């Protein structure tokens, strides 16, 4: 008895494999596009220019908001990193709206510094969330092992 597959079976298996691989790649691409769209700040139009004092006050409020969010941020699970990225996108949108309405060079320099600060915070928050999630997972596994040993 011949155990080699027939040529039609090979063709079907190759096409099925290609279809499944293509479907997987398409799903990954869709997921990446959604993630990038969520993290990308929305562009808005500015209706009027603001004075230098107003620009300073508004940028100070943005900094206070960023600091408050950082201080109040909790990390119960890795999903929190996504929450930070959503907050980041909203915050950068507010920063860009303010930046467009403030044309003086001093304000622009301050906005660049605020943007750099947000990027540093974002790197810190996401890496901290990942490290914490990993440590919590390890702790839960140790607790499960301990519980298994005590029941034996």
C-alpha positions as CSV (number, residue, x, y, z in Angstrom):
1,X,0.0,0.0,0.0
2,X,1.4,3.4,-1.0
3,X,1.4,5.9,1.8
4,X,2.4,9.0,-0.2
5,X,-0.4,11.5,-0.6
6,X,-2.0,12.1,-3.9
7,X,-1.0,15.2,-5.9
8,X,-4.5,16.8,-5.4
9,X,-4.1,16.3,-1.6
10,X,-0.8,18.1,-1.7
11,X,-2.3,21.0,-3.7
12,X,-5.2,21.4,-1.3
13,X,-2.9,21.2,1.8
14,X,-0.6,23.9,0.3
15,X,-3.5,26.2,-0.5
16,X,-5.0,25.6,2.9
17,X,-1.7,26.4,4.6
18,X,-1.3,29.6,2.5
19,X,-4.9,30.6,3.3
20,X,-4.4,30.1,7.1
21,X,-1.1,31.9,7.1
22,X,-2.5,34.8,5.1
23,X,-5.5,35.1,7.4
24,X,-3.2,35.2,10.4
25,X,-1.0,37.9,8.9
26,X,-4.2,39.9,8.0
27,X,-5.4,39.7,11.6
28,X,-2.0,40.8,12.9
29,X,-2.0,43.7,10.5
30,X,-5.5,44.8,11.5
31,X,-4.5,44.6,15.2
32,X,-1.4,46.8,14.5
33,X,-3.4,49.4,12.6
34,X,-6.0,49.6,15.4
35,X,-3.3,50.0,18.0
36,X,-1.6,52.7,16.0
37,X,-4.9,54.5,15.4
38,X,-5.6,54.4,19.2
39,X,-2.3,55.8,20.1
40,X,-2.2,58.5,17.4
41,X,-3.4,61.9,18.6
42,X,-6.2,63.5,16.7
43,X,-5.5,66.6,14.7
44,X,-7.7,69.6,15.5
45,X,-8.0,73.1,14.2
46,X,-7.3,76.1,16.4
47,X,-9.6,79.0,16.1
48,X,-7.7,81.8,17.8
49,X,-4.2,82.7,19.0
50,X,-3.5,83.0,22.7
51,X,-1.3,85.4,24.6
52,X,2.0,84.4,26.1
53,X,0.6,84.4,29.6
54,X,-2.3,82.2,28.6
55,X,0.1,79.8,26.9
56,X,2.2,79.5,30.0
57,X,-0.8,78.9,32.2
58,X,-2.2,76.3,29.8
59,X,1.1,74.5,29.5
60,X,1.4,74.6,33.3
61,X,-2.1,73.0,33.6
62,X,-1.0,70.3,31.1
63,X,2.1,69.5,33.2
64,X,0.0,69.4,36.4
65,X,-2.5,67.0,34.6
66,X,0.4,64.8,33.6
67,X,1.9,64.7,37.0
68,X,-1.5,64.0,38.6
69,X,-2.1,61.1,36.2
70,X,1.3,59.7,36.9
71,X,0.8,59.9,40.7
72,X,-2.7,58.3,40.5
73,X,-1.8,55.6,38.1
74,X,-2.2,52.0,39.5
75,X,-1.0,48.8,37.9
76,X,-3.4,46.0,38.7
77,X,-2.6,44.3,35.4
78,X,-0.8,44.7,32.1
79,X,-3.9,46.1,30.5
80,X,-3.1,49.3,32.4
81,X,-0.3,50.1,29.9
82,X,-3.0,50.4,27.3
83,X,-4.9,52.8,29.5
84,X,-1.8,54.9,29.8
85,X,-1.4,55.0,26.0
86,X,-5.0,56.1,25.6
87,X,-4.4,58.9,28.2
88,X,-1.1,59.8,26.3
89,X,-3.0,60.2,23.0
90,X,-5.5,62.5,24.6
91,X,-2.9,64.5,26.4
92,X,-0.8,65.0,23.3
93,X,-3.9,66.1,21.4
94,X,-4.4,68.8,24.0
95,X,-0.7,69.7,23.8
96,X,-0.9,70.1,20.0
97,X,-4.0,72.2,20.2
98,X,-2.4,74.5,22.7
99,X,0.9,74.5,20.7
100,X,-0.9,75.6,17.5
101,X,-2.6,78.5,19.4
102,X,0.7,79.7,20.9
103,X,3.2,81.0,18.3
104,X,6.0,82.5,20.4
105,X,9.4,80.7,20.5
106,X,9.5,80.4,24.3
107,X,6.2,78.6,24.4
108,X,7.2,76.3,21.5
109,X,10.4,75.3,23.5
110,X,8.3,74.6,26.5
111,X,5.9,72.4,24.5
112,X,8.8,70.4,23.1
113,X,10.0,69.9,26.7
114,X,6.6,68.8,27.7
115,X,6.4,66.3,24.8
116,X,9.8,64.8,25.8
117,X,8.6,64.5,29.4
118,X,5.5,62.6,28.2
119,X,7.6,60.2,26.1
120,X,9.9,59.5,29.1
121,X,6.8,58.9,31.3
122,X,5.3,56.7,28.7
123,X,8.4,54.5,28.4
124,X,8.5,54.3,32.2
125,X,4.8,53.5,32.7
126,X,4.7,50.7,30.1
127,X,7.9,49.1,31.2
128,X,6.9,49.3,34.8
129,X,3.5,47.8,34.0
130,X,5.1,44.9,32.1
131,X,7.6,44.2,34.9
132,X,4.9,44.3,37.5
133,X,2.6,42.0,35.5
134,X,5.5,39.6,35.1
135,X,6.3,39.6,38.8
136,X,2.6,39.2,39.7
137,X,2.3,36.3,37.3
138,X,5.4,34.7,38.9
139,X,3.9,35.2,42.4
140,X,0.6,33.7,41.4
141,X,2.4,30.6,39.9
142,X,4.4,30.3,43.2
143,X,1.2,30.5,45.2
144,X,-0.5,27.9,43.0
145,X,2.6,25.6,43.4
146,X,2.4,26.1,47.2
147,X,-1.3,25.3,47.2
148,X,-0.7,22.2,45.2
149,X,2.0,21.0,47.6
150,X,-0.2,21.5,50.6
151,X,-3.1,19.6,49.2
152,X,-0.9,16.5,48.5
